[in-house]
Amino acid sequence: MQTFTTSQKLKYLFSFPVIVAALGYFVDIYDLLLFGIVRIPSLEALDVDIDAAGTLILNFQMTGLLIGGILWGILGDKKGRLSVLFGSILVYSLANLACGFLPYLQTSNVVALYAGLRFIAGIGLAGELGAGITLVSESLPKELRAIGTSMVAGFGLLGAVVAQLTVELAGDWTTAYFIGGGLGLMLLFLRIGVLESGMFQQIEHKEHISKGNFLSFFTNGRRLVKYLRCIAIGLPTWFCVGILATMGNQFALAFGIESINPGKAIMWTYVGISAGDFASGFISHALHSRKKAILYMMIFTAIGICAMLFGGSKSETHYYFFCAWLGLGTGYWAMFVTVAAEQFGTNVRSTATTTVPNMVRGLLPLMLFGFDFFKMKTDVVLSAIIVGIIVFSLAIYSTLTIPETHGRDLEFTE
């Protein structure tokens, strides 16, 4: 195990690829969660049904993430990590700027247009995290990889907090969309100086190596099981964000609370996730284990959910407190994406690292379907409990059975 001086560690951890990846993920999260934050005011302003239209538009965005994850992941392995970092941010920045013009567009079906724009934004947003984590993972020494990727995600996730504060300070949801799109376009100029991954360059022109073959995850049993386990590990994060936070207003009546602001619930969840992501890298580094760090954080999250749903949420403030708790626990997001990067070879690493988190995001519509289905049979709290039990069972089993990757050398191909 190689050792580094403090100055060497700082040089690696604050290198240009890490800084640019962190800023990119910051803008990505800002734009990704902006619809969830402005869902109610934007749909009220457009005079459409908040619940029905909101669920439809969110599902379109998450489906875009699912499709975009596959497209950008393949492109990252075939054309390089930088091609994704440039292309993805351009797509979602332009889509977000277009969302800001929705009140001024004359259309007979504004919901369909809104859903279409969020679908395009979703496609663009899908590429940012996977390409950034892949580039950072391949650029840093293996001893500092967990800390570096946790710094990228920890800082990036603060974009959710800034999105909520921007909406509050601007006083208008369209301004928040314009700011998000503008930030993305500004970031393009910073990326001009970023160098391509050395590991990718080593195999770039080797024609005998199959690169970016998404179907290869499904043609080998061992690889498929490993891929599915990577996806399952990330499910609790979007269960907490997509149901308990984004749909927080639906829990108000069940808990006897006058109102719960989903935007604030999302903000406090991401305050916790950001802190958790910073911590997860150091926890993994200290334990010499990705699996233990993730498992302990999952258990901490499950305890918070039980407290939230079984009597702990007595006021709006209490609900936001538990959102922050759940965020802190599910702050292993960067660690889970790093595990995906470390499981697979350089020739499909970008495909894996980009598709895995977006498969998790893309499964949110299925979780929401289950949530709505069980809600019709029982109530909102019990429905959340049923979906949560399924999600956490899959995640904990996958964490316990996936190969440990702490300290793994990434210079290999599938």
Long-range contacts (C-beta under 8 A, 24 or more apart in sequence): 1-143, 1-407, 2-141, 2-143, 3-143, 4-141, 4-143, 4-144, 9-144, 12-140, 12-141, 12-144, 12-148, 13-140, 13-144, 13-147, 13-148, 13-151, 15-139, 15-140, 16-193, 16-194, 16-195, 17-135, 17-136, 17-139, 17-194, 17-195, 18-136, 18-139, 18-140, 18-148, 18-151, 18-152, 20-85, 20-187, 20-190, 20-191, 20-194, 21-85, 21-132, 21-133, 21-135, 21-136, 21-152, 21-156, 22-132, 22-151, 22-152, 22-155, 22-156, 23-155, 23-156, 23-187, 23-190, 24-85, 24-89, 24-128, 24-132, 24-156, 24-187, 24-191, 25-128, 25-129, 25-132, 25-152, 25-153, 25-155, 25-156, 25-157, 25-159, 26-155, 26-156, 26-157, 26-158, 26-159, 26-162, 27-89, 27-93, 27-128, 27-159, 27-180, 27-183, 27-184, 27-187, 28-89, 28-92, 28-125, 28-128, 28-129, 28-156, 28-159, 29-156, 29-157, 29-158, 29-159, 29-160, 29-163, 29-270, 30-159, 30-160, 30-162, 30-163, 30-166, 30-180, 30-183, 31-92, 31-93, 31-96, 31-121, 31-125, 31-159, 31-163, 31-180, 31-181, 31-184, 32-125, 32-159, 33-159, 33-160, 33-163, 33-241, 33-266, 33-270, 34-96, 34-163, 34-167, 34-176, 34-177, 34-180, 35-61, 35-99, 35-118, 36-245, 36-246, 36-262, 36-263, 36-266, 37-160, 37-163, 37-164, 37-167, 37-176, 37-262, 37-263, 37-266, 37-267, 38-167, 38-173, 38-176, 38-177, 38-263, 39-246, 39-262, 39-263, 40-249, 40-262, 40-263, 41-167, 41-173, 42-102, 42-114, 42-173, 45-103, 45-173, 46-102, 46-103, 46-110, 46-111, 46-114, 48-110, 48-111, 53-111, 53-114, 55-368, 55-372, 56-111, 56-115, 57-111, 57-114, 57-115, 57-118, 58-118, 58-242, 58-246, 58-364, 58-365, 58-368, 59-364, 59-365, 59-368, 60-115, 60-116, 60-118, 60-119, 60-122, 61-115, 61-118, 61-119, 61-121, 61-122, 62-122, 62-242, 62-361, 62-362, 62-364, 62-365, 63-119, 63-122, 63-362, 63-365, 64-118, 64-119, 64-120, 64-121, 64-122, 64-123, 64-125, 64-126, 65-122, 65-123, 65-125, 65-126, 65-358, 65-361, 65-362, 66-122, 66-126, 66-358, 66-359, 66-361, 66-362, 67-122, 67-123, 67-126, 67-362, 68-122, 68-123, 68-124, 68-125, 68-126, 68-127, 68-358, 69-126, 69-127, 69-130, 69-354, 69-355, 69-356, 69-357, 69-358, 69-359, 69-361, 69-362, 70-214, 70-351, 70-355, 70-358, 71-123, 71-126, 71-127, 72-126, 72-127, 72-130, 72-131, 72-354, 73-127, 73-130, 73-212, 73-214, 73-350, 73-351, 73-352, 73-353, 73-354, 73-355, 74-212, 74-213, 74-214, 74-351, 75-127, 75-212, 75-350, 76-127, 76-130, 76-131, 76-134, 76-212, 76-350, 76-351, 76-354, 77-200, 77-211, 77-212, 77-347, 77-348, 77-349, 77-350, 77-351, 78-211, 78-212, 80-196, 80-197, 80-200, 80-204, 81-131, 81-134, 81-135, 81-138, 81-196, 81-197, 81-200, 81-350, 82-131, 82-135, 82-191, 82-194, 82-196, 84-127, 84-128, 84-130, 84-131, 84-350, 84-354, 85-127, 85-128, 85-131, 85-132, 85-135, 85-191, 85-194, 86-188, 86-191, 87-124, 87-127, 88-124, 88-125, 88-126, 88-127, 88-128, 88-131, 89-124, 89-127, 89-128, 89-184, 89-187, 89-188, 89-191, 90-124, 90-184, 90-185, 90-188, 91-120, 91-121, 91-123, 91-124, 92-120, 92-121, 92-122, 92-123, 92-124, 92-125, 92-128, 92-184, 93-124, 93-180, 93-181, 93-182, 93-183, 93-184, 93-185, 94-124, 94-181, 95-120, 95-121, 95-124, 95-181, 96-121, 96-177, 96-180, 96-181, 96-184, 97-177, 97-178, 97-181, 97-182, 98-181, 99-174, 99-177, 100-174, 100-175, 100-176, 100-177, 100-178, 100-181, 101-174, 102-174, 103-174, 126-354, 126-358, 126-361, 127-354, 129-153, 129-156, 129-337, 129-354, 129-357, 130-337, 130-350, 130-353, 130-354, 130-355, 130-356, 130-357, 130-358, 131-350, 131-353, 131-354, 133-334, 133-337, 133-338, 133-341, 133-353, 134-197, 134-341, 134-349, 134-350, 134-353, 134-354, 135-194, 135-197, 137-338, 137-341, 137-342, 137-349, 137-353, 137-410, 138-197, 138-198, 138-199, 138-200, 138-346, 138-349, 138-410, 139-197, 139-198, 142-407, 142-408, 142-409, 142-410, 143-407, 145-338, 145-342, 146-280, 146-281, 146-284, 146-285, 146-290, 146-335, 146-338, 146-406, 147-281, 147-282, 147-285, 148-281, 149-281, 149-334, 149-335, 149-337, 149-338, 149-341, 150-277, 150-278, 150-279, 150-280, 150-281, 150-282, 150-284, 150-334, 150-335, 150-338, 151-278, 151-281, 152-334, 153-274, 153-277, 153-333, 153-334, 153-337, 154-274, 154-275, 154-277, 154-278, 154-281, 154-331, 154-334, 155-274, 157-270, 157-273, 157-274, 157-277, 157-331, 157-333, 158-270, 158-274, 159-270, 160-266, 160-267, 160-269, 160-270, 160-271, 160-273, 160-274, 161-267, 161-270, 161-271, 161-274, 163-267, 164-263, 164-264, 164-266, 164-267, 165-267, 167-263, 199-346, 199-410, 199-411, 200-346, 200-350, 202-346, 202-411, 203-346, 203-347, 203-413, 209-347, 209-413, 210-347, 211-347, 211-348, 212-347, 212-348, 212-350, 212-351, 213-347, 213-348, 213-351, 214-348, 214-351, 214-355, 216-348, 216-414, 217-348, 217-351, 217-352, 223-344, 223-414, 226-343, 226-344, 226-402, 226-403, 227-343, 227-352, 227-356, 228-398, 229-398, 229-401, 229-402, 230-336, 230-339, 230-340, 230-343, 230-352, 230-356, 230-398, 230-402, 231-356, 231-359, 231-360, 231-363, 232-394, 232-395, 232-397, 232-398, 233-294, 233-336, 233-339, 233-395, 233-398, 233-399, 233-402, 234-333, 234-336, 234-337, 234-356, 234-357, 234-360, 234-395, 235-360, 235-363, 235-367, 235-391, 235-394, 235-395, 236-298, 236-301, 236-330, 236-391, 236-392, 236-395, 237-273, 237-330, 237-332, 237-333, 237-336, 237-360, 238-360, 238-361, 238-363, 238-364, 238-367, 239-367, 239-387, 239-388, 239-391, 239-392, 240-269, 240-301, 240-305, 240-323, 240-326, 240-327, 240-329, 240-330, 241-266, 241-269, 241-270, 241-273, 241-330, 242-364, 242-367, 242-368, 243-367, 243-368, 243-371, 243-384, 243-387, 244-269, 244-305, 244-308, 244-323, 244-326, 244-384, 245-269, 245-323, 245-326, 247-368, 247-371, 248-319, 248-323, 250-380, 251-313, 251-319, 251-380, 251-381, 251-384, 252-316, 253-380, 254-379, 254-380, 254-381, 255-313, 255-314, 255-319, 256-314, 257-313, 257-314, 257-315, 257-316, 257-319, 258-316, 259-316, 260-316, 260-319, 261-316, 264-320, 265-319, 265-320, 265-323, 266-323, 268-320, 268-321, 268-323, 268-324, 268-327, 269-323, 269-324, 269-326, 269-327, 270-327, 271-324, 271-327, 272-323, 272-324, 272-325, 272-326, 272-327, 272-328, 272-329, 272-330, 272-331, 273-327, 273-328, 273-330, 273-331, 273-333, 274-327, 274-331, 275-327, 275-328, 275-331, 276-327, 276-328, 276-329, 276-330, 276-331, 276-332, 276-333, 277-331, 277-332, 277-333, 277-334, 277-335, 278-331, 279-328, 279-331, 280-331, 280-332, 280-334, 280-335, 281-334, 281-335, 284-335, 284-406, 288-406, 288-407, 289-404, 289-406, 290-335, 290-338, 290-339, 290-342, 290-404, 290-405, 290-406, 291-399, 291-400, 291-402, 291-404, 293-332, 293-335, 294-332, 294-335, 294-336, 294-339, 294-399, 295-396, 295-399, 295-400, 297-329, 297-330, 297-331, 297-332, 298-329, 298-332, 298-392, 298-395, 298-396, 298-399, 300-328, 300-329, 301-325, 301-326, 301-329, 301-330, 302-329, 302-392, 304-329, 305-388, 309-381, 309-384, 309-385, 333-357, 339-402, 339-405, 341-410, 342-405, 342-408, 342-410, 343-402, 343-403, 343-405, 344-414, 345-412, 345-413, 345-414, 346-410, 346-411, 346-412, 346-413, 347-413, 347-414, 348-414, 349-410, 367-391
